[in-house]
């Protein structure tokens, strides 16, 4: 699995952190950052969900 984020597109909605807190966090400006690649199936599914619900489509999850 590969996760990439486009910080220029991020609007700081925080849906990624709510859906996958082990994978995503926000910096002091509210911009998404990847904490770690998901290691188990539940975290991978949460990362995929976060990518699909991101309102600005700033998260891309492949694999």
Sine and cosine of phi, psi and omega as CSV:
sin_phi,cos_phi,sin_psi,cos_psi,sin_omega,cos_omega
0.00,0.00,0.67,-0.74,0.07,-1.00
-0.80,-0.60,0.72,-0.70,0.01,-1.00
-0.87,-0.49,0.77,-0.64,0.10,-0.99
-0.78,-0.63,0.52,-0.86,0.02,-1.00
-0.80,-0.60,0.61,-0.80,0.08,-1.00
-0.96,-0.26,0.99,-0.11,-0.08,-1.00
-0.91,0.42,-0.38,0.93,0.04,-1.00
-0.95,0.31,-0.44,0.90,0.00,-1.00
-1.00,0.03,-0.39,0.92,-0.09,-1.00
-0.87,0.49,0.73,-0.69,0.03,-1.00
-0.95,-0.30,0.04,1.00,0.08,-1.00
0.97,0.26,0.45,0.89,-0.01,-1.00
-0.93,0.38,-0.48,0.88,0.07,-1.00
0.99,0.13,0.11,0.99,0.01,-1.00
-0.88,0.47,-0.53,0.85,0.02,-1.00
-0.90,0.44,-0.68,0.73,-0.02,-1.00
-0.93,0.37,-0.62,0.79,0.02,-1.00
-0.92,0.38,-0.59,0.80,-0.06,-1.00
-1.00,0.01,-0.44,0.90,-0.03,-1.00
-0.59,-0.81,0.93,0.37,-0.08,-1.00
-0.92,0.40,-0.34,0.94,0.04,-1.00
-0.98,0.18,-0.26,0.97,-0.07,-1.00
-0.96,-0.29,-0.64,0.77,-0.11,-0.99
-0.87,-0.49,0.46,-0.89,0.16,-0.99
-0.56,-0.83,0.03,-1.00,0.05,-1.00
-0.84,-0.55,0.60,-0.80,0.06,-1.00
-0.98,0.20,-0.09,-1.00,-0.05,-1.00
-0.89,0.46,-0.36,0.93,0.04,-1.00
-1.00,-0.05,-0.02,1.00,0.00,-1.00
1.00,0.02,0.13,0.99,-0.04,-1.00
-1.00,0.08,0.66,-0.75,-0.04,-1.00
-0.88,0.47,0.57,-0.82,0.16,-0.99
-0.58,-0.82,0.53,-0.85,0.01,-1.00
-1.00,0.02,0.82,-0.57,0.03,-1.00
-0.99,0.16,-0.73,0.68,-0.06,-1.00
-0.31,-0.95,0.47,-0.88,0.12,-0.99
-0.93,0.37,0.67,-0.74,0.01,-1.00
-0.91,0.42,0.65,-0.76,-0.09,-1.00
-0.95,-0.30,-0.33,0.94,0.01,-1.00
-0.83,-0.55,0.17,-0.99,-0.09,-1.00
-0.88,0.47,-0.62,0.79,-0.01,-1.00
-0.90,0.43,-0.68,0.73,0.01,-1.00
-0.93,0.37,-0.59,0.81,0.05,-1.00
-0.90,0.43,-0.69,0.73,0.03,-1.00
-0.90,0.43,-0.63,0.77,0.04,-1.00
-0.90,0.43,-0.63,0.78,0.04,-1.00
-0.91,0.42,-0.66,0.75,0.05,-1.00
-0.89,0.46,-0.67,0.74,0.03,-1.00
-0.88,0.48,-0.72,0.70,0.00,-1.00
-0.85,0.53,-0.67,0.74,0.03,-1.00
-0.90,0.44,-0.61,0.79,-0.05,-1.00
-0.97,0.25,-0.48,0.88,-0.04,-1.00
-0.99,-0.13,-0.04,1.00,0.00,-1.00
-0.86,0.50,0.87,-0.49,-0.07,-1.00
-0.90,0.43,-0.42,0.91,-0.01,-1.00
-0.97,-0.25,0.05,1.00,-0.02,-1.00
0.82,0.57,0.65,0.76,-0.01,-1.00
-0.99,0.10,-0.19,0.98,-0.05,-1.00
-0.93,-0.37,0.77,-0.64,0.08,-1.00
-0.87,-0.50,0.81,-0.59,0.02,-1.00
-0.87,-0.50,0.82,-0.57,0.04,-1.00
-0.80,-0.59,0.50,-0.87,0.05,-1.00
1.00,-0.02,0.00,0.00,0.00,0.00
